[in-house]
Amino acid sequence: MTIALQYCNITVNDVDESIAFYSVLGLQVQNDVASGEYRWVTLGSDAQPGLGIVLSAPHAGRSKANGDALQELLTKGELPMMVYRSDDVDATFEALRAIDAEVLQEPMEQGWGPRDCAFRDPSGNVVRIAQAPAA
Amino acid sequence: MTPQELENLAHLRRARDLIDRRYAEPLDVPTMAGRALMSPAHFSRQFRAAYGESPYNYLMTRRIERAMSLLRAGASVTEACMAVGCTSLGSFSSRFSEIVGETPTAYRRREHDAVAAMPACLARHRTRPVREASSRIREASPATAA
């Protein structure tokens, strides 16, 4: 038996604003599905074919009460982080800083492992980017 | 939530991120409030409502959590105190003891195997000291238990 991550979901306040942010990471729109007033946009990259990262709004497919609760946690910065791997973490950092993304941590060597940096995405999700080990 | 409420929460988040990033500098509440585009009094109330503690307490908890990390890595108590932005060793030690439940010297001396195995970005959250919501309940318990 083999298993691999195929889709993961990221909750964002504004899908289009988020596409602009995540495209700087090299993620491209692969699918854009609308239902009612909401959209589910799948991003992906040639660097990891077969993995889809799906953006949707807090209220997409939820009751107002649950959407409100999720949106509050998202905006307060309390949702779990995503960790990406870049073959050039410093270049990725500069690219995100160039679009005025909110910096949480400049690139630094971590005592436990890789060099990494961290940002908030436009909605408040933590995006941590680690240097990929040399091949 | 209204767009205004969301905007306010995002401002509070940016102020909290500022504390997390610049804890080692002399940070005061007016500086934090400026990041949130609010008056200090309004900011303190809103921050407490969103995050459950005052901005100053959040800063001190962050400093103590970082000091715990430095002590685990072998720094002296004085080094840890200065490195996290505390200028008085006495008030650092009493704040540390209040939050962690033991003195920095005692904390430094004992083993920390489980935390040592954790990546730093996880340890930062997992080892963050949790303040008791209400100390009154705990203070009252010996009397009721007897």
Interface residues (C-beta under 8 A of the other chain):
Chain A: N13 D68 Q71 E72 T75 K76 G77 M81 E102 L104 Q105 Q110 G111 W112 G113 D116 A118 R120 G124 R128
Chain B: M1 L6 L9 A10 L12 R13 R14 R16 D17 D20 R21 A50 Y51 A73 M118 P119 A120 C121
